[in-house]
Amino acid sequence: MPGWSNWAGNQQCAPAWVEHPAGAAALPDVVKAAVAAGRRVKVVGSGHSFTDIAVAPPDAVQVVLDRCDSVLSIDREQGLVTVEAGITIAALNDALAAAGLALPNLGDIAYQTIAGAISTATHGTGVRLGGLATQVVGLELVAADGSVLSDAETVAVGRVGLGALGVISKVTLQCVPAFRLHAVEEPMRFSSLLDGLDRHVDGNDHFELFYVPHTDWALTKRNNRTDEPVGGMSRWRFLRDKVLMENVAFGAVCRLGRLRPSWIPRLNTALPSSGRVEYVKPSHEVFASPRWVRFTEMEYSVPREAAVEVLQRLRSYIDSSGLRVSFPVEVRFTAGDDIPLSTAYGGARCYVAVHVFKGMPWEQYFRGVEAIMRSVDGRPHWGKLHYRTAEDLAPVYPEWQRFQVLRKRLDPDGVFSNAYVERVLG
């Protein structure tokens, strides 16, 4: 049978048995049938993780959630939406917008399923807002015995569960009234940006920057809630900037850099030349952008107070390593939360993401970056490449054991385990 590959193309598998359950109600029977046949179960959504978190072992049943994608209910007065786990964030955004609602914060892509996004602690940026999982107020999870659980502890812990607790079938999210964002995108000098970083982070609802390696430039995005009308970016300007420049032209530059790595520092100097862009759009249209250029990625969460030190060390490492890095380094900020395996557990965090264009080697770069992040008790994004194991991850998660207790109760025989889960959770 044909195999499965993730979005980046760096993970593949050929499961013996693939199921496409027709709705959340069918999931318990799928799990029971797999267990009765002595098989493990591995759920996959959009395949947007770079780690092997969604790779099904050869003996497993791969459960694809592409038919578990319905909006089950929307309560406009309470701002609540209940959806099946396989709905993509893009489809959810459209449904909420039609109902006059929105999620308070989002990441910069919308291809993932909602279950996959929350399970890996996916986040956006905004130091007063948490990641996607903090917006979850209820969920239903199918345990290894086929029972459907929605108790307080399962919800509290299972919002970020790595797929190791069971199959999330439904999710209820707390929304807000639909809102618009005033977006300002412009290049800034990286050195001066670091000197005033707190001012930018605290002074905007959503702030992020993209450091351009081998230069002293960063591309910045400042998004703030506004009552201003939509405007400032025509359809043609959107196609030019977000499609042609950020995808087609950038992809061509990356391919040229892959062909001639020595040219990358010179090619990178063109990235900050776009100038200042300012516009107002509905929130979900500002948060998420098209992403056509394929890459592999590592992302780490570090304490917010370590952000400037980490970024200075990262720049020094790139400059001294001899590496040629064509992709900007993405930097975002979130509030802390109380979810045991969330990368933002316990306090405000800075997220630093490094990318390598598809087809180019990444290990030296990623290992060097990881060494910096580990020195400040960094936590790797569960869906992005890293080299950590349960032994060295446990000390940076104060409620690690709370998660393990629930895991043992819901999946005592490792039905939902695979090589990744065993490596990072034991």
C-alpha positions as CSV (number, residue, x, y, z in Angstrom):
1,M,0.0,0.0,0.0
2,P,1.2,3.6,-0.5
3,G,3.2,5.1,2.4
4,W,2.6,8.3,4.4
5,S,4.9,11.3,4.4
6,N,4.7,14.5,6.5
7,W,4.5,18.0,5.0
8,A,8.3,18.6,5.1
9,G,9.0,15.2,3.6
10,N,11.5,14.2,6.3
11,Q,9.3,11.6,8.0
12,Q,7.7,8.5,6.3
13,C,6.0,5.3,7.3
14,A,4.0,2.5,5.7
15,P,1.4,1.4,8.3
16,A,-0.2,-2.0,7.9
17,W,-3.7,-0.7,8.4
18,V,-5.2,2.8,7.7
19,E,-8.5,4.0,9.0
20,H,-10.4,7.1,8.0
21,P,-13.2,7.2,10.6
22,A,-16.4,8.9,9.5
23,G,-16.8,11.3,12.4
24,A,-15.8,11.4,16.1
25,A,-18.5,8.9,17.1
26,A,-16.6,6.2,15.1
27,L,-13.3,6.6,16.9
28,P,-14.0,4.4,20.0
29,D,-14.8,1.4,17.7
30,V,-11.6,2.0,15.7
31,V,-9.5,1.9,18.9
32,K,-11.3,-1.2,20.3
33,A,-10.8,-3.1,17.0
34,A,-7.1,-2.2,16.9
35,V,-6.5,-3.3,20.5
36,A,-8.4,-6.5,19.8
37,A,-6.1,-7.2,16.9
38,G,-3.1,-6.6,19.0
39,R,-2.1,-3.4,17.2
40,R,-1.0,0.0,18.3
41,V,-2.8,3.2,17.2
42,K,-1.2,6.3,15.8
43,V,-3.3,9.3,14.9
44,V,-2.3,11.7,12.2
45,G,-3.8,15.1,11.2
46,S,-2.2,17.3,8.6
47,G,1.2,15.9,9.0
48,H,2.7,19.3,9.8
49,S,5.1,18.1,12.6
50,F,8.7,17.7,11.7
51,T,9.5,15.1,14.4
52,D,8.4,11.5,14.1
53,I,5.5,12.2,16.6
54,A,2.9,11.0,14.0
55,V,4.9,8.2,12.5
56,A,2.9,4.9,12.8
57,P,4.9,1.8,13.7
58,P,4.7,-1.0,11.1
59,D,2.3,-3.0,13.2
60,A,0.0,0.0,14.0
61,V,-3.3,1.2,12.8
62,Q,-2.9,4.7,11.4
63,V,-6.0,6.8,12.1
64,V,-6.4,9.7,9.7
65,L,-8.8,12.4,11.0
66,D,-9.7,13.9,7.6
67,R,-13.3,12.8,8.0
68,C,-13.5,14.0,11.6
69,D,-13.7,17.7,10.6
70,S,-17.1,19.0,11.5
71,V,-18.2,22.0,13.5
72,L,-20.5,20.5,16.0
73,S,-21.9,23.6,17.8
74,I,-21.3,27.4,18.1
75,D,-22.6,29.3,21.1
76,R,-22.3,32.9,20.1
77,E,-23.4,34.3,23.5
78,Q,-20.8,32.3,25.5
79,G,-18.2,32.4,22.7
80,L,-17.8,28.6,22.6
81,V,-17.2,26.4,19.6
82,T,-17.1,22.6,19.7
83,V,-15.5,20.9,16.7
84,E,-14.3,17.5,15.7
85,A,-10.6,17.0,16.2
86,G,-9.6,16.8,12.6
87,I,-10.9,20.2,11.5
88,T,-8.1,22.4,10.2
89,I,-7.4,25.7,11.8
90,A,-8.1,27.4,8.4
91,A,-11.6,25.8,8.2
92,L,-12.3,26.6,11.9
93,N,-11.3,30.3,11.2
94,D,-13.8,30.5,8.4
95,A,-16.6,29.0,10.5
96,L,-15.9,31.3,13.4
97,A,-15.7,34.4,11.1
98,A,-19.1,33.6,9.7
99,A,-20.4,33.5,13.2
100,G,-18.8,36.8,14.3
101,L,-16.2,35.0,16.4
102,A,-12.4,34.5,16.4
103,L,-9.7,32.7,18.3
104,P,-7.8,35.3,20.4
105,N,-4.4,34.2,19.1
106,L,-3.1,32.0,16.3
107,G,0.1,30.7,14.9
108,D,1.5,31.9,11.5
109,I,0.1,28.9,9.5
110,A,-3.4,27.4,9.5
111,Y,-2.9,24.0,7.8
112,Q,-2.8,22.0,11.0
113,T,-5.7,20.1,12.5
114,I,-6.8,21.6,15.8
115,A,-6.0,18.4,17.7
116,G,-2.5,18.3,16.3
117,A,-1.9,21.9,17.0
118,I,-2.9,21.8,20.7
119,S,-1.3,18.4,21.3
120,T,2.1,19.8,20.3
121,A,1.7,23.1,22.2
122,T,1.5,25.2,19.0
123,H,1.4,28.9,19.7
124,G,1.3,32.3,18.2
125,T,2.8,35.5,19.6
126,G,1.6,38.0,22.2
127,V,3.1,38.2,25.6
128,R,-0.3,38.6,27.3
129,L,-1.8,35.5,25.5
130,G,-1.1,31.8,25.8
131,G,-0.8,29.2,23.1
132,L,-3.7,27.4,21.3
133,A,-4.1,24.8,24.1
134,T,-4.9,27.6,26.7
135,Q,-8.0,28.3,24.6
136,V,-9.3,24.8,25.2
137,V,-12.1,24.6,27.8
138,G,-13.2,21.0,27.1
139,L,-12.3,18.0,25.1
140,E,-13.2,14.3,24.6
141,L,-10.5,11.7,24.5
142,V,-10.8,8.0,23.6
143,A,-8.6,6.0,25.9
144,A,-6.9,2.7,25.2
145,D,-10.0,0.7,26.4
146,G,-12.3,2.6,24.1
147,S,-13.9,4.7,26.8
148,V,-14.5,8.4,26.1
149,L,-13.2,10.7,28.8
150,S,-13.9,14.4,29.4
151,D,-13.2,14.7,33.1
152,A,-11.3,17.7,34.5
153,E,-7.9,16.0,34.9
154,T,-8.0,14.6,31.4
155,V,-8.8,18.1,30.0
156,A,-6.3,19.9,32.1
157,V,-3.4,17.6,31.3
158,G,-4.5,16.3,27.9
159,R,-4.6,19.6,26.2
160,V,-0.9,19.1,25.4
161,G,-0.7,15.3,25.2
162,L,1.6,14.4,22.3
163,G,-0.9,11.8,21.2
164,A,0.3,9.7,24.1
165,L,-2.9,9.7,26.2
166,G,-5.4,8.6,23.6
167,V,-7.3,9.9,20.6
168,I,-8.8,13.4,20.9
169,S,-12.2,13.2,19.3
170,K,-13.8,16.6,20.1
171,V,-12.5,20.0,21.3
172,T,-14.3,22.9,22.8
173,L,-12.6,26.3,22.5
174,Q,-13.2,29.6,24.2
175,C,-13.5,32.3,21.5
176,V,-13.8,36.1,21.5
177,P,-15.9,38.4,19.3
178,A,-14.3,38.8,15.8
179,F,-11.7,41.6,15.7
180,R,-9.4,43.3,13.3
181,L,-5.7,43.9,13.5
182,H,-3.6,46.9,12.5
183,A,-0.5,45.3,11.1
184,V,2.8,47.1,10.6
185,E,5.7,45.1,9.0
186,E,9.1,46.7,8.5
187,P,12.8,46.0,8.8
188,M,14.8,47.2,11.8
189,R,18.4,47.0,12.7
190,F,18.9,43.8,14.8
191,S,21.3,45.3,17.3
192,S,19.1,48.3,18.2
193,L,16.0,46.0,18.2
194,L,17.7,43.8,20.9
195,D,18.5,46.9,23.0
196,G,14.8,47.8,23.1
197,L,13.3,44.4,22.9
198,D,11.1,44.7,26.0
199,R,9.6,47.9,24.7
200,H,8.5,46.2,21.5
201,V,7.2,43.0,23.2
202,D,5.3,44.8,25.9
203,G,4.1,47.7,23.7
204,N,2.2,45.6,21.2
205,D,-0.6,43.0,21.3
206,H,1.4,40.7,19.1
207,F,5.1,41.2,18.2
208,E,7.5,39.0,16.3
209,L,10.7,39.4,14.6
210,F,12.7,37.5,11.9
211,Y,16.5,37.9,12.3
212,V,18.2,37.7,8.9
213,P,21.5,35.7,9.4
214,H,24.7,37.2,8.1
215,T,23.2,40.7,8.4
216,D,22.3,43.2,11.1
217,W,18.7,43.2,10.0
218,A,15.5,41.8,11.3
219,L,12.0,41.9,9.7
220,T,9.4,42.8,12.3
221,K,5.7,42.4,12.6
222,R,3.5,44.5,15.0
223,N,-0.1,43.5,15.2
224,N,-2.5,45.5,17.4
225,R,-6.3,45.3,17.8
226,T,-8.2,48.2,16.2
227,D,-11.6,49.5,15.3
228,E,-10.3,50.9,12.0
229,P,-11.9,49.6,8.9
230,V,-10.2,47.0,6.7
231,G,-7.8,48.6,4.2
232,G,-4.3,49.4,3.3
233,M,-3.5,46.2,1.3
234,S,-5.2,45.7,-2.0
235,R,-5.7,42.2,-3.5
236,W,-2.8,42.8,-5.9
237,R,-0.5,44.0,-3.0
238,F,-1.4,40.9,-1.0
239,L,-0.5,38.7,-4.0
240,R,2.7,40.5,-4.7
241,D,4.0,40.6,-1.1
242,K,2.6,37.4,0.5
243,V,2.5,35.1,-2.5
244,L,5.1,36.3,-5.0
245,M,7.7,37.8,-2.7
246,E,7.4,35.7,0.5
247,N,6.9,32.4,-1.4
248,V,7.8,32.4,-5.1
249,A,10.7,34.8,-5.0
250,F,11.9,33.6,-1.6
251,G,11.8,30.0,-2.8
252,A,13.9,30.9,-5.8
253,V,16.5,32.6,-3.5
254,C,16.6,29.5,-1.3
255,R,17.1,27.2,-4.3
256,L,19.9,29.4,-5.5
257,G,21.5,29.3,-2.1
258,R,21.2,25.6,-2.0
259,L,23.0,25.4,-5.4
260,R,25.7,28.0,-4.3
261,P,25.8,28.2,-0.5
262,S,28.7,30.7,-0.6
263,W,26.2,33.2,-2.1
264,I,23.8,33.0,0.8
265,P,25.2,35.9,2.9
266,R,24.9,38.2,-0.2
267,L,21.4,36.9,-1.1
268,N,20.2,37.5,2.5
269,T,20.9,41.2,2.2
270,A,18.0,41.5,-0.2
271,L,15.4,40.2,2.4
272,P,15.1,43.5,4.3
273,S,14.5,45.6,1.1
274,S,10.7,45.2,1.1
275,G,10.3,48.4,3.2
276,R,7.4,49.2,5.5
277,V,3.9,47.7,4.9
278,E,0.8,48.8,6.9
279,Y,-2.7,47.4,6.7
280,V,-5.9,46.4,8.6
281,K,-7.5,43.0,8.2
282,P,-9.6,40.5,10.1
283,S,-7.4,38.9,12.8
284,H,-7.2,35.4,11.2
285,E,-6.1,36.9,7.9
286,V,-3.3,38.7,9.6
287,F,-2.0,35.9,11.9
288,A,-1.7,33.2,9.2
289,S,0.1,33.5,5.9
290,P,0.5,31.2,2.9
291,R,3.6,28.9,3.2
292,W,4.7,27.3,0.0
293,V,8.5,27.0,0.6
294,R,9.3,23.7,2.3
295,F,11.8,23.4,5.1
296,T,12.8,21.6,8.2
297,E,12.5,23.3,11.6
298,M,13.6,23.4,15.2
299,E,12.0,25.6,17.7
300,Y,12.8,26.2,21.4
301,S,11.0,27.9,24.2
302,V,13.2,29.8,26.7
303,P,12.4,32.0,29.7
304,R,11.5,35.4,28.4
305,E,14.3,37.0,30.5
306,A,16.8,35.0,28.6
307,A,15.7,36.2,25.2
308,V,18.3,38.8,24.5
309,E,21.2,36.6,25.7
310,V,20.0,33.7,23.6
311,L,19.6,35.8,20.4
312,Q,23.0,37.4,20.8
313,R,24.6,33.9,21.3
314,L,22.7,32.5,18.4
315,R,24.0,35.3,16.1
316,S,27.5,34.7,17.3
317,Y,27.2,31.0,16.7
318,I,26.0,31.4,13.1
319,D,28.7,33.9,12.4
320,S,31.5,31.7,13.8
321,S,30.3,28.3,12.7
322,G,31.0,28.7,9.0
323,L,27.4,27.7,8.3
324,R,25.4,29.5,5.6
325,V,21.8,30.0,6.7
326,S,19.3,31.3,4.2
327,F,16.2,31.2,6.4
328,P,15.4,34.0,8.9
329,V,15.3,33.1,12.6
330,E,11.7,33.5,13.9
331,V,11.3,35.0,17.4
332,R,7.9,35.1,19.2
333,F,6.6,35.6,22.8
334,T,3.7,34.2,24.8
335,A,2.3,34.3,28.3
336,G,2.9,31.3,30.6
337,D,0.3,28.7,31.4
338,D,-0.4,25.8,33.8
339,I,-0.5,22.8,31.3
340,P,2.0,20.2,32.5
341,L,3.7,19.5,29.1
342,S,3.2,22.9,27.6
343,T,6.4,24.6,26.5
344,A,5.1,27.7,28.3
345,Y,4.4,26.1,31.6
346,G,5.2,28.3,34.6
347,G,5.9,31.7,33.1
348,A,6.3,34.0,30.0
349,R,8.4,32.5,27.2
350,C,10.4,33.5,24.2
351,Y,10.2,31.1,21.2
352,V,13.1,30.9,18.8
353,A,12.6,28.9,15.6
354,V,15.4,28.0,13.1
355,H,14.7,26.7,9.7
356,V,16.6,25.0,6.9
357,F,15.5,24.9,3.3
358,K,14.4,21.5,2.1
359,G,17.2,19.4,0.7
360,M,20.0,21.2,2.7
361,P,21.7,19.6,5.8
362,W,20.5,20.8,9.2
363,E,22.1,18.7,11.9
364,Q,25.1,20.8,12.6
365,Y,23.0,23.9,12.8
366,F,20.3,22.4,14.9
367,R,22.6,20.8,17.4
368,G,24.5,24.0,17.8
369,V,21.3,25.9,18.4
370,E,20.0,23.3,20.8
371,A,23.2,23.5,22.9
372,I,22.5,27.2,23.4
373,M,18.8,26.6,24.3
374,R,19.6,23.8,26.7
375,S,22.0,26.0,28.7
376,V,19.1,28.2,29.7
377,D,16.6,25.3,30.4
378,G,15.0,25.6,27.1
379,R,12.1,23.3,26.0
380,P,11.8,22.0,22.5
381,H,8.6,22.3,20.5
382,W,7.1,18.8,20.5
383,G,6.4,18.9,16.8
384,K,9.7,20.3,15.6
385,L,13.1,18.6,15.3
386,H,15.2,18.2,18.5
387,Y,17.6,15.6,20.0
388,R,16.2,15.4,23.6
389,T,15.1,12.4,25.5
390,A,12.8,11.8,28.6
391,E,15.9,11.7,30.9
392,D,16.9,15.3,30.2
393,L,13.4,16.6,29.5
394,A,11.8,15.6,32.8
395,P,13.9,18.2,34.8
396,V,12.6,21.2,32.8
397,Y,8.9,20.2,33.3
398,P,7.9,20.7,37.0
399,E,4.6,18.7,36.5
400,W,6.2,15.9,34.5
401,Q,5.1,13.2,36.9
402,R,1.5,14.4,36.8
403,F,1.4,13.7,33.1
404,Q,3.0,10.3,33.5
405,V,0.4,9.3,36.1
406,L,-2.4,10.1,33.7
407,R,-0.6,8.4,30.9
408,K,-0.2,5.2,32.9
409,R,-3.9,5.3,33.8
410,L,-5.2,5.9,30.3
411,D,-2.8,3.8,28.3
412,P,-1.1,1.3,30.5
413,D,0.0,-1.0,27.6
414,G,1.4,1.7,25.3
415,V,-1.3,1.4,22.6
416,F,-0.7,5.0,21.6
417,S,3.1,4.8,21.8
418,N,5.6,5.0,19.0
419,A,9.4,5.6,18.8
420,Y,9.1,9.3,19.4
421,V,6.8,8.9,22.4
422,E,9.1,6.3,23.9
423,R,12.1,8.5,23.3
424,V,10.7,11.7,24.8
425,L,8.4,10.3,27.5
426,G,10.0,7.1,28.4
